[in-house]
């Protein structure tokens, strides 16, 4: 099993937003592109609009870091949840672990 190393602490808001874009790239969402597209939904465009509006709100870099960590957790959790080898084994995906 491999793990991705991610920078989790950024001192400047610009660096923190780059970390957010880096995490989105793992899902195929890249700065400057509208895709991936699902029907009428342009996920890249939606992400760009959301990030622009969040940047305009002048969040401190620590809050932007938290957004990046949340994305990281969601994306990596989804990767683990939907691993093809787990689906082939037939593990029940409807059971969730509570903390």
Gaussian input, Z-matrix of N, CA and C with variables (Angstrom, degrees):
# hf/3-21g

backbone

0 1
 N
 C     1     B1
 C     2     B2     1     A1
 N     3     B3     2     A2     1     D1
 C     4     B4     3     A3     2     D2
 C     5     B5     4     A4     3     D3
 N     6     B6     5     A5     4     D4
 C     7     B7     6     A6     5     D5
 C     8     B8     7     A7     6     D6
 N     9     B9     8     A8     7     D7
 C    10    B10     9     A9     8     D8
 C    11    B11    10    A10     9     D9
 N    12    B12    11    A11    10    D10
 C    13    B13    12    A12    11    D11
 C    14    B14    13    A13    12    D12
 N    15    B15    14    A14    13    D13
 C    16    B16    15    A15    14    D14
 C    17    B17    16    A16    15    D15
 N    18    B18    17    A17    16    D16
 C    19    B19    18    A18    17    D17
 C    20    B20    19    A19    18    D18
 N    21    B21    20    A20    19    D19
 C    22    B22    21    A21    20    D20
 C    23    B23    22    A22    21    D21
 N    24    B24    23    A23    22    D22
 C    25    B25    24    A24    23    D23
 C    26    B26    25    A25    24    D24
 N    27    B27    26    A26    25    D25
 C    28    B28    27    A27    26    D26
 C    29    B29    28    A28    27    D27
 N    30    B30    29    A29    28    D28
 C    31    B31    30    A30    29    D29
 C    32    B32    31    A31    30    D30
 N    33    B33    32    A32    31    D31
 C    34    B34    33    A33    32    D32
 C    35    B35    34    A34    33    D33
 N    36    B36    35    A35    34    D34
 C    37    B37    36    A36    35    D35
 C    38    B38    37    A37    36    D36
 N    39    B39    38    A38    37    D37
 C    40    B40    39    A39    38    D38
 C    41    B41    40    A40    39    D39
 N    42    B42    41    A41    40    D40
 C    43    B43    42    A42    41    D41
 C    44    B44    43    A43    42    D42
 N    45    B45    44    A44    43    D43
 C    46    B46    45    A45    44    D44
 C    47    B47    46    A46    45    D45
 N    48    B48    47    A47    46    D46
 C    49    B49    48    A48    47    D47
 C    50    B50    49    A49    48    D48
 N    51    B51    50    A50    49    D49
 C    52    B52    51    A51    50    D50
 C    53    B53    52    A52    51    D51
 N    54    B54    53    A53    52    D52
 C    55    B55    54    A54    53    D53
 C    56    B56    55    A55    54    D54
 N    57    B57    56    A56    55    D55
 C    58    B58    57    A57    56    D56
 C    59    B59    58    A58    57    D57
 N    60    B60    59    A59    58    D58
 C    61    B61    60    A60    59    D59
 C    62    B62    61    A61    60    D60
 N    63    B63    62    A62    61    D61
 C    64    B64    63    A63    62    D62
 C    65    B65    64    A64    63    D63
 N    66    B66    65    A65    64    D64
 C    67    B67    66    A66    65    D65
 C    68    B68    67    A67    66    D66
 N    69    B69    68    A68    67    D67
 C    70    B70    69    A69    68    D68
 C    71    B71    70    A70    69    D69
 N    72    B72    71    A71    70    D70
 C    73    B73    72    A72    71    D71
 C    74    B74    73    A73    72    D72
 N    75    B75    74    A74    73    D73
 C    76    B76    75    A75    74    D74
 C    77    B77    76    A76    75    D75
 N    78    B78    77    A77    76    D76
 C    79    B79    78    A78    77    D77
 C    80    B80    79    A79    78    D78
 N    81    B81    80    A80    79    D79
 C    82    B82    81    A81    80    D80
 C    83    B83    82    A82    81    D81
 N    84    B84    83    A83    82    D82
 C    85    B85    84    A84    83    D83
 C    86    B86    85    A85    84    D84
 N    87    B87    86    A86    85    D85
 C    88    B88    87    A87    86    D86
 C    89    B89    88    A88    87    D87
 N    90    B90    89    A89    88    D88
 C    91    B91    90    A90    89    D89
 C    92    B92    91    A91    90    D90
 N    93    B93    92    A92    91    D91
 C    94    B94    93    A93    92    D92
 C    95    B95    94    A94    93    D93
 N    96    B96    95    A95    94    D94
 C    97    B97    96    A96    95    D95
 C    98    B98    97    A97    96    D96
 N    99    B99    98    A98    97    D97
 C   100   B100    99    A99    98    D98
 C   101   B101   100   A100    99    D99
 N   102   B102   101   A101   100   D100
 C   103   B103   102   A102   101   D101
 C   104   B104   103   A103   102   D102
 N   105   B105   104   A104   103   D103
 C   106   B106   105   A105   104   D104
 C   107   B107   106   A106   105   D105
 N   108   B108   107   A107   106   D106
 C   109   B109   108   A108   107   D107
 C   110   B110   109   A109   108   D108
 N   111   B111   110   A110   109   D109
 C   112   B112   111   A111   110   D110
 C   113   B113   112   A112   111   D111
 N   114   B114   113   A113   112   D112
 C   115   B115   114   A114   113   D113
 C   116   B116   115   A115   114   D114
 N   117   B117   116   A116   115   D115
 C   118   B118   117   A117   116   D116
 C   119   B119   118   A118   117   D117
 N   120   B120   119   A119   118   D118
 C   121   B121   120   A120   119   D119
 C   122   B122   121   A121   120   D120
 N   123   B123   122   A122   121   D121
 C   124   B124   123   A123   122   D122
 C   125   B125   124   A124   123   D123
 N   126   B126   125   A125   124   D124
 C   127   B127   126   A126   125   D125
 C   128   B128   127   A127   126   D126
 N   129   B129   128   A128   127   D127
 C   130   B130   129   A129   128   D128
 C   131   B131   130   A130   129   D129
 N   132   B132   131   A131   130   D130
 C   133   B133   132   A132   131   D131
 C   134   B134   133   A133   132   D132
 N   135   B135   134   A134   133   D133
 C   136   B136   135   A135   134   D134
 C   137   B137   136   A136   135   D135
 N   138   B138   137   A137   136   D136
 C   139   B139   138   A138   137   D137
 C   140   B140   139   A139   138   D138
 N   141   B141   140   A140   139   D139
 C   142   B142   141   A141   140   D140
 C   143   B143   142   A142   141   D141
 N   144   B144   143   A143   142   D142
 C   145   B145   144   A144   143   D143
 C   146   B146   145   A145   144   D144
 N   147   B147   146   A146   145   D145
 C   148   B148   147   A147   146   D146
 C   149   B149   148   A148   147   D147
 N   150   B150   149   A149   148   D148
 C   151   B151   150   A150   149   D149
 C   152   B152   151   A151   150   D150
 N   153   B153   152   A152   151   D151
 C   154   B154   153   A153   152   D152
 C   155   B155   154   A154   153   D153
 N   156   B156   155   A155   154   D154
 C   157   B157   156   A156   155   D155
 C   158   B158   157   A157   156   D156
 N   159   B159   158   A158   157   D157
 C   160   B160   159   A159   158   D158
 C   161   B161   160   A160   159   D159
 N   162   B162   161   A161   160   D160
 C   163   B163   162   A162   161   D161
 C   164   B164   163   A163   162   D162
 N   165   B165   164   A164   163   D163
 C   166   B166   165   A165   164   D164
 C   167   B167   166   A166   165   D165
 N   168   B168   167   A167   166   D166
 C   169   B169   168   A168   167   D167
 C   170   B170   169   A169   168   D168
 N   171   B171   170   A170   169   D169
 C   172   B172   171   A171   170   D170
 C   173   B173   172   A172   171   D171
 N   174   B174   173   A173   172   D172
 C   175   B175   174   A174   173   D173
 C   176   B176   175   A175   174   D174
 N   177   B177   176   A176   175   D175
 C   178   B178   177   A177   176   D176
 C   179   B179   178   A178   177   D177
 N   180   B180   179   A179   178   D178
 C   181   B181   180   A180   179   D179
 C   182   B182   181   A181   180   D180
 N   183   B183   182   A182   181   D181
 C   184   B184   183   A183   182   D182
 C   185   B185   184   A184   183   D183
 N   186   B186   185   A185   184   D184
 C   187   B187   186   A186   185   D185
 C   188   B188   187   A187   186   D186
 N   189   B189   188   A188   187   D187
 C   190   B190   189   A189   188   D188
 C   191   B191   190   A190   189   D189
 N   192   B192   191   A191   190   D190
 C   193   B193   192   A192   191   D191
 C   194   B194   193   A193   192   D192
 N   195   B195   194   A194   193   D193
 C   196   B196   195   A195   194   D194
 C   197   B197   196   A196   195   D195
 N   198   B198   197   A197   196   D196
 C   199   B199   198   A198   197   D197
 C   200   B200   199   A199   198   D198
 N   201   B201   200   A200   199   D199
 C   202   B202   201   A201   200   D200
 C   203   B203   202   A202   201   D201
 N   204   B204   203   A203   202   D202
 C   205   B205   204   A204   203   D203
 C   206   B206   205   A205   204   D204
 N   207   B207   206   A206   205   D205
 C   208   B208   207   A207   206   D206
 C   209   B209   208   A208   207   D207
 N   210   B210   209   A209   208   D208
 C   211   B211   210   A210   209   D209
 C   212   B212   211   A211   210   D210
 N   213   B213   212   A212   211   D211
 C   214   B214   213   A213   212   D212
 C   215   B215   214   A214   213   D213
 N   216   B216   215   A215   214   D214
 C   217   B217   216   A216   215   D215
 C   218   B218   217   A217   216   D216
 N   219   B219   218   A218   217   D217
 C   220   B220   219   A219   218   D218
 C   221   B221   220   A220   219   D219
 N   222   B222   221   A221   220   D220
 C   223   B223   222   A222   221   D221
 C   224   B224   223   A223   222   D222
 N   225   B225   224   A224   223   D223
 C   226   B226   225   A225   224   D224
 C   227   B227   226   A226   225   D225
 N   228   B228   227   A227   226   D226
 C   229   B229   228   A228   227   D227
 C   230   B230   229   A229   228   D228
 N   231   B231   230   A230   229   D229
 C   232   B232   231   A231   230   D230
 C   233   B233   232   A232   231   D231
 N   234   B234   233   A233   232   D232
 C   235   B235   234   A234   233   D233
 C   236   B236   235   A235   234   D234
 N   237   B237   236   A236   235   D235
 C   238   B238   237   A237   236   D236
 C   239   B239   238   A238   237   D237
 N   240   B240   239   A239   238   D238
 C   241   B241   240   A240   239   D239
 C   242   B242   241   A241   240   D240
 N   243   B243   242   A242   241   D241
 C   244   B244   243   A243   242   D242
 C   245   B245   244   A244   243   D243
 N   246   B246   245   A245   244   D244
 C   247   B247   246   A246   245   D245
 C   248   B248   247   A247   246   D246
 N   249   B249   248   A248   247   D247
 C   250   B250   249   A249   248   D248
 C   251   B251   250   A250   249   D249
 N   252   B252   251   A251   250   D250
 C   253   B253   252   A252   251   D251
 C   254   B254   253   A253   252   D252
 N   255   B255   254   A254   253   D253
 C   256   B256   255   A255   254   D254
 C   257   B257   256   A256   255   D255
 N   258   B258   257   A257   256   D256
 C   259   B259   258   A258   257   D257
 C   260   B260   259   A259   258   D258
 N   261   B261   260   A260   259   D259
 C   262   B262   261   A261   260   D260
 C   263   B263   262   A262   261   D261
 N   264   B264   263   A263   262   D262
 C   265   B265   264   A264   263   D263
 C   266   B266   265   A265   264   D264
 N   267   B267   266   A266   265   D265
 C   268   B268   267   A267   266   D266
 C   269   B269   268   A268   267   D267
 N   270   B270   269   A269   268   D268
 C   271   B271   270   A270   269   D269
 C   272   B272   271   A271   270   D270
 N   273   B273   272   A272   271   D271
 C   274   B274   273   A273   272   D272
 C   275   B275   274   A274   273   D273
 N   276   B276   275   A275   274   D274
 C   277   B277   276   A276   275   D275
 C   278   B278   277   A277   276   D276
 N   279   B279   278   A278   277   D277
 C   280   B280   279   A279   278   D278
 C   281   B281   280   A280   279   D279
 N   282   B282   281   A281   280   D280
 C   283   B283   282   A282   281   D281
 C   284   B284   283   A283   282   D282
 N   285   B285   284   A284   283   D283
 C   286   B286   285   A285   284   D284
 C   287   B287   286   A286   285   D285
 N   288   B288   287   A287   286   D286
 C   289   B289   288   A288   287   D287
 C   290   B290   289   A289   288   D288
 N   291   B291   290   A290   289   D289
 C   292   B292   291   A291   290   D290
 C   293   B293   292   A292   291   D291
 N   294   B294   293   A293   292   D292
 C   295   B295   294   A294   293   D293
 C   296   B296   295   A295   294   D294

   B1=1.4550
   B2=1.5154
   B3=1.3098
   B4=1.4553
   B5=1.5138
   B6=1.3002
   B7=1.4636
   B8=1.5067
   B9=1.2976
   B10=1.4619
   B11=1.5099
   B12=1.3033
   B13=1.4566
   B14=1.5180
   B15=1.3059
   B16=1.4513
   B17=1.5083
   B18=1.3024
   B19=1.4475
   B20=1.5228
   B21=1.3186
   B22=1.4580
   B23=1.5212
   B24=1.3161
   B25=1.4602
   B26=1.5229
   B27=1.3024
   B28=1.4623
   B29=1.5218
   B30=1.3214
   B31=1.4603
   B32=1.5222
   B33=1.3113
   B34=1.4587
   B35=1.5200
   B36=1.3348
   B37=1.4731
   B38=1.5254
   B39=1.3287
   B40=1.4678
   B41=1.5139
   B42=1.3259
   B43=1.4682
   B44=1.5247
   B45=1.3110
   B46=1.4617
   B47=1.5297
   B48=1.3492
   B49=1.4635
   B50=1.5180
   B51=1.3261
   B52=1.4636
   B53=1.5338
   B54=1.3427
   B55=1.4594
   B56=1.5354
   B57=1.3279
   B58=1.4704
   B59=1.5306
   B60=1.3479
   B61=1.4710
   B62=1.5180
   B63=1.3185
   B64=1.4550
   B65=1.5265
   B66=1.3151
   B67=1.4658
   B68=1.5237
   B69=1.3274
   B70=1.4618
   B71=1.5261
   B72=1.3271
   B73=1.4606
   B74=1.5334
   B75=1.3313
   B76=1.4646
   B77=1.5274
   B78=1.3221
   B79=1.4691
   B80=1.5290
   B81=1.3443
   B82=1.4581
   B83=1.5116
   B84=1.3163
   B85=1.4706
   B86=1.5229
   B87=1.3405
   B88=1.4551
   B89=1.5252
   B90=1.3256
   B91=1.4616
   B92=1.5282
   B93=1.3338
   B94=1.4564
   B95=1.5218
   B96=1.3301
   B97=1.4671
   B98=1.5223
   B99=1.3432
   B100=1.4622
   B101=1.5236
   B102=1.3161
   B103=1.4609
   B104=1.5003
   B105=1.2986
   B106=1.4543
   B107=1.5314
   B108=1.3244
   B109=1.4625
   B110=1.5194
   B111=1.3377
   B112=1.4557
   B113=1.5188
   B114=1.3301
   B115=1.4635
   B116=1.5163
   B117=1.3033
   B118=1.4620
   B119=1.5252
   B120=1.3209
   B121=1.4693
   B122=1.5203
   B123=1.3298
   B124=1.4678
   B125=1.5217
   B126=1.3355
   B127=1.4566
   B128=1.5232
   B129=1.3177
   B130=1.4616
   B131=1.5212
   B132=1.3165
   B133=1.4655
   B134=1.5240
   B135=1.3290
   B136=1.4667
   B137=1.5228
   B138=1.3284
   B139=1.4644
   B140=1.5190
   B141=1.3287
   B142=1.4624
   B143=1.5247
   B144=1.3316
   B145=1.4707
   B146=1.5292
   B147=1.3273
   B148=1.4657
   B149=1.5202
   B150=1.3301
   B151=1.4624
   B152=1.5205
   B153=1.3271
   B154=1.4689
   B155=1.5265
   B156=1.3165
   B157=1.4735
   B158=1.5272
   B159=1.3168
   B160=1.4700
   B161=1.5304
   B162=1.3299
   B163=1.4567
   B164=1.5247
   B165=1.3195
   B166=1.4670
   B167=1.5204
   B168=1.3208
   B169=1.4626
   B170=1.5283
   B171=1.3387
   B172=1.4752
   B173=1.5322
   B174=1.3243
   B175=1.4607
   B176=1.5234
   B177=1.3175
   B178=1.4723
   B179=1.5301
   B180=1.3347
   B181=1.4681
   B182=1.5278
   B183=1.3208
   B184=1.4728
   B185=1.5265
   B186=1.3224
   B187=1.4694
   B188=1.5266
   B189=1.3416
   B190=1.4641
   B191=1.5235
   B192=1.3332
   B193=1.4716
   B194=1.5171
   B195=1.3225
   B196=1.4652
   B197=1.5250
   B198=1.3278
   B199=1.4666
   B200=1.5279
   B201=1.3332
   B202=1.4636
   B203=1.5123
   B204=1.3253
   B205=1.4676
   B206=1.5222
   B207=1.3293
   B208=1.4574
   B209=1.5235
   B210=1.3409
   B211=1.4598
   B212=1.5206
   B213=1.3297
   B214=1.4537
   B215=1.5288
   B216=1.3135
   B217=1.4626
   B218=1.5287
   B219=1.3352
   B220=1.4654
   B221=1.5254
   B222=1.3184
   B223=1.4601
   B224=1.5222
   B225=1.3196
   B226=1.4603
   B227=1.5246
   B228=1.3175
   B229=1.4617
   B230=1.5177
   B231=1.3341
   B232=1.4681
   B233=1.5228
   B234=1.3375
   B235=1.4700
   B236=1.5228
   B237=1.3175
   B238=1.4593
   B239=1.5203
   B240=1.3184
   B241=1.4637
   B242=1.5206
   B243=1.3279
   B244=1.4598
   B245=1.5218
   B246=1.3361
   B247=1.4666
   B248=1.5177
   B249=1.3304
   B250=1.4722
   B251=1.5282
   B252=1.3279
   B253=1.4639
   B254=1.5268
   B255=1.3334
   B256=1.4596
   B257=1.5240
   B258=1.3275
   B259=1.4597
   B260=1.5192
   B261=1.3346
   B262=1.4606
   B263=1.5283
   B264=1.3215
   B265=1.4573
   B266=1.5210
   B267=1.3302
   B268=1.4525
   B269=1.5169
   B270=1.3413
   B271=1.4564
   B272=1.5197
   B273=1.3102
   B274=1.4758
   B275=1.5178
   B276=1.3275
   B277=1.4643
   B278=1.5278
   B279=1.3003
   B280=1.4470
   B281=1.5156
   B282=1.3311
   B283=1.4595
   B284=1.5145
   B285=1.2944
   B286=1.4629
   B287=1.5306
   B288=1.2960
   B289=1.4561
   B290=1.5217
   B291=1.3119
   B292=1.4559
   B293=1.5092
   B294=1.3485
   B295=1.4624
   B296=1.5009
   A1=108.72
   A2=116.41
   A3=120.08
   A4=109.30
   A5=114.85
   A6=120.32
   A7=108.25
   A8=115.72
   A9=121.33
   A10=108.72
   A11=114.87
   A12=118.72
   A13=107.51
   A14=117.03
   A15=121.63
   A16=109.52
   A17=114.31
   A18=119.73
   A19=106.98
   A20=116.92
   A21=118.92
   A22=113.23
   A23=118.08
   A24=120.02
   A25=109.00
   A26=116.72
   A27=122.24
   A28=107.56
   A29=115.70
   A30=118.69
   A31=112.76
   A32=117.94
   A33=121.65
   A34=109.81
   A35=117.15
   A36=118.76
   A37=112.88
   A38=118.47
   A39=120.76
   A40=111.96
   A41=116.09
   A42=120.36
   A43=110.48
   A44=116.07
   A45=120.41
   A46=110.40
   A47=117.40
   A48=119.24
   A49=111.01
   A50=118.12
   A51=120.63
   A52=110.27
   A53=116.35
   A54=119.96
   A55=109.82
   A56=116.94
   A57=120.96
   A58=109.65
   A59=116.80
   A60=119.96
   A61=111.06
   A62=117.52
   A63=121.07
   A64=110.65
   A65=117.35
   A66=120.47
   A67=110.94
   A68=117.37
   A69=120.17
   A70=111.75
   A71=116.19
   A72=120.70
   A73=110.83
   A74=117.61
   A75=121.03
   A76=111.52
   A77=116.99
   A78=121.12
   A79=111.49
   A80=116.66
   A81=120.39
   A82=113.82
   A83=117.74
   A84=121.99
   A85=107.54
   A86=115.40
   A87=121.14
   A88=109.82
   A89=115.22
   A90=120.98
   A91=109.99
   A92=116.06
   A93=121.19
   A94=115.09
   A95=117.67
   A96=121.35
   A97=109.77
   A98=116.47
   A99=119.86
   A100=112.38
   A101=118.15
   A102=122.04
   A103=113.26
   A104=116.90
   A105=127.89
   A106=112.01
   A107=114.39
   A108=121.41
   A109=108.21
   A110=115.53
   A111=122.09
   A112=107.08
   A113=116.36
   A114=120.03
   A115=109.06
   A116=116.19
   A117=121.73
   A118=113.03
   A119=116.66
   A120=120.79
   A121=109.42
   A122=115.03
   A123=122.02
   A124=107.15
   A125=116.39
   A126=121.50
   A127=112.89
   A128=118.20
   A129=120.82
   A130=111.89
   A131=115.73
   A132=120.55
   A133=110.69
   A134=116.73
   A135=120.25
   A136=110.85
   A137=116.40
   A138=120.37
   A139=110.81
   A140=117.16
   A141=120.95
   A142=111.39
   A143=116.67
   A144=120.73
   A145=110.12
   A146=116.63
   A147=120.07
   A148=111.26
   A149=117.11
   A150=120.18
   A151=110.78
   A152=117.46
   A153=120.08
   A154=110.75
   A155=116.82
   A156=120.27
   A157=111.33
   A158=116.93
   A159=119.56
   A160=111.00
   A161=117.53
   A162=120.43
   A163=110.71
   A164=116.68
   A165=120.78
   A166=111.63
   A167=117.37
   A168=120.44
   A169=111.77
   A170=117.11
   A171=123.13
   A172=112.27
   A173=115.72
   A174=119.77
   A175=110.29
   A176=117.59
   A177=119.64
   A178=109.51
   A179=115.92
   A180=119.39
   A181=111.84
   A182=118.10
   A183=119.42
   A184=110.53
   A185=118.07
   A186=120.78
   A187=110.90
   A188=116.36
   A189=119.87
   A190=109.25
   A191=116.43
   A192=120.00
   A193=110.54
   A194=116.62
   A195=120.17
   A196=111.53
   A197=117.10
   A198=120.70
   A199=108.96
   A200=116.00
   A201=120.17
   A202=112.42
   A203=116.51
   A204=120.10
   A205=111.33
   A206=116.89
   A207=120.69
   A208=110.57
   A209=116.60
   A210=119.99
   A211=111.31
   A212=114.93
   A213=120.57
   A214=110.62
   A215=116.31
   A216=120.70
   A217=111.11
   A218=116.91
   A219=120.51
   A220=111.36
   A221=116.90
   A222=120.20
   A223=112.07
   A224=116.31
   A225=119.45
   A226=110.87
   A227=116.45
   A228=119.68
   A229=111.37
   A230=116.70
   A231=120.64
   A232=111.01
   A233=116.46
   A234=119.35
   A235=110.79
   A236=116.37
   A237=119.85
   A238=111.67
   A239=115.96
   A240=121.30
   A241=111.66
   A242=116.61
   A243=120.96
   A244=113.43
   A245=118.19
   A246=120.86
   A247=109.91
   A248=117.15
   A249=119.65
   A250=113.28
   A251=117.88
   A252=118.51
   A253=111.64
   A254=117.30
   A255=119.74
   A256=111.33
   A257=116.28
   A258=119.58
   A259=110.64
   A260=116.18
   A261=119.87
   A262=111.38
   A263=116.78
   A264=121.16
   A265=109.99
   A266=117.00
   A267=120.70
   A268=113.54
   A269=116.66
   A270=118.66
   A271=109.73
   A272=117.53
   A273=120.35
   A274=110.73
   A275=116.40
   A276=120.99
   A277=111.46
   A278=117.61
   A279=120.20
   A280=113.98
   A281=117.47
   A282=120.61
   A283=109.44
   A284=116.47
   A285=121.26
   A286=109.52
   A287=113.87
   A288=120.89
   A289=108.81
   A290=117.24
   A291=120.92
   A292=108.94
   A293=114.46
   A294=118.34
   A295=110.73
   D1=132.40
   D2=179.03
   D3=-108.70
   D4=153.14
   D5=176.91
   D6=-124.48
   D7=151.13
   D8=176.49
   D9=-93.39
   D10=134.90
   D11=174.66
   D12=-91.24
   D13=128.26
   D14=179.27
   D15=-126.79
   D16=141.69
   D17=174.91
   D18=-74.06
   D19=124.47
   D20=-174.44
   D21=-106.46
   D22=-14.37
   D23=-179.32
   D24=-120.34
   D25=123.00
   D26=177.47
   D27=-126.57
   D28=136.02
   D29=-176.15
   D30=-89.59
   D31=-21.70
   D32=-178.40
   D33=-112.20
   D34=143.23
   D35=178.55
   D36=-57.22
   D37=-38.05
   D38=179.22
   D39=-60.53
   D40=-42.83
   D41=177.30
   D42=-63.69
   D43=-41.52
   D44=-178.54
   D45=-64.53
   D46=-40.89
   D47=178.76
   D48=-67.31
   D49=-32.88
   D50=175.58
   D51=-64.26
   D52=-36.44
   D53=176.68
   D54=-63.13
   D55=-40.20
   D56=178.12
   D57=-61.64
   D58=-47.89
   D59=178.85
   D60=-62.36
   D61=-37.34
   D62=178.41
   D63=-61.18
   D64=-42.54
   D65=177.99
   D66=-65.49
   D67=-41.08
   D68=179.29
   D69=-64.01
   D70=-30.84
   D71=179.85
   D72=-59.83
   D73=-30.34
   D74=178.19
   D75=-63.37
   D76=-20.93
   D77=178.20
   D78=-103.24
   D79=11.81
   D80=178.73
   D81=83.33
   D82=11.23
   D83=178.96
   D84=-100.03
   D85=114.45
   D86=-174.65
   D87=-122.29
   D88=140.16
   D89=179.62
   D90=-56.47
   D91=130.77
   D92=177.80
   D93=93.02
   D94=-3.18
   D95=179.87
   D96=-121.73
   D97=147.28
   D98=-177.67
   D99=-83.09
   D100=-22.22
   D101=-174.17
   D102=-83.75
   D103=172.02
   D104=1.46
   D105=-69.21
   D106=156.29
   D107=-176.98
   D108=-117.41
   D109=135.56
   D110=176.54
   D111=-130.71
   D112=99.46
   D113=-175.00
   D114=66.98
   D115=-120.28
   D116=179.23
   D117=-92.76
   D118=-3.66
   D119=-175.64
   D120=-90.71
   D121=122.46
   D122=176.94
   D123=-106.06
   D124=94.81
   D125=-172.01
   D126=-62.31
   D127=-38.41
   D128=178.86
   D129=-65.52
   D130=-41.98
   D131=177.74
   D132=-65.08
   D133=-42.61
   D134=177.64
   D135=-60.18
   D136=-42.80
   D137=179.58
   D138=-63.48
   D139=-42.92
   D140=-178.77
   D141=-62.79
   D142=-42.70
   D143=178.75
   D144=-64.22
   D145=-45.30
   D146=-179.77
   D147=-62.47
   D148=-43.87
   D149=-179.91
   D150=-65.85
   D151=-40.95
   D152=178.09
   D153=-59.57
   D154=-44.92
   D155=-179.64
   D156=-67.08
   D157=-37.96
   D158=176.66
   D159=-67.38
   D160=-38.38
   D161=177.40
   D162=-63.50
   D163=-38.93
   D164=178.72
   D165=-64.86
   D166=-23.69
   D167=179.39
   D168=-79.17
   D169=-4.80
   D170=174.77
   D171=57.60
   D172=47.60
   D173=176.76
   D174=-64.10
   D175=144.06
   D176=173.15
   D177=-63.83
   D178=151.73
   D179=-176.86
   D180=-59.21
   D181=-29.75
   D182=178.90
   D183=-64.86
   D184=-36.00
   D185=177.05
   D186=-70.71
   D187=-37.50
   D188=177.21
   D189=-64.63
   D190=-39.92
   D191=176.05
   D192=-57.09
   D193=-42.10
   D194=179.76
   D195=-63.86
   D196=-36.47
   D197=175.74
   D198=-63.05
   D199=-44.16
   D200=178.26
   D201=-61.62
   D202=-42.20
   D203=178.79
   D204=-65.96
   D205=-36.82
   D206=177.01
   D207=-63.90
   D208=-45.30
   D209=176.60
   D210=-60.79
   D211=-43.80
   D212=179.64
   D213=-58.07
   D214=-47.18
   D215=-179.64
   D216=-63.06
   D217=-43.94
   D218=-178.67
   D219=-65.40
   D220=-46.22
   D221=-177.44
   D222=-67.49
   D223=-45.71
   D224=-178.52
   D225=-70.80
   D226=-35.51
   D227=175.01
   D228=-62.97
   D229=-41.86
   D230=178.04
   D231=-64.69
   D232=-39.05
   D233=177.28
   D234=-60.15
   D235=-44.08
   D236=179.07
   D237=-67.71
   D238=-42.08
   D239=-177.64
   D240=-62.83
   D241=-38.55
   D242=-174.86
   D243=-106.31
   D244=24.91
   D245=177.19
   D246=-57.67
   D247=132.66
   D248=-179.64
   D249=-58.02
   D250=-36.45
   D251=-178.98
   D252=-66.24
   D253=-31.96
   D254=177.00
   D255=-72.33
   D256=-36.18
   D257=179.49
   D258=-67.87
   D259=-36.66
   D260=179.89
   D261=-66.63
   D262=-35.89
   D263=179.49
   D264=-69.85
   D265=-25.38
   D266=178.58
   D267=88.59
   D268=26.90
   D269=178.70
   D270=-65.16
   D271=141.06
   D272=-178.14
   D273=-69.82
   D274=117.79
   D275=-178.84
   D276=-86.64
   D277=-5.95
   D278=179.75
   D279=-84.77
   D280=-7.42
   D281=179.99
   D282=-97.04
   D283=123.32
   D284=-178.49
   D285=-111.89
   D286=149.39
   D287=179.28
   D288=-88.78
   D289=128.36
   D290=175.82
   D291=-98.94
   D292=144.02
   D293=177.62
   D294=-98.08

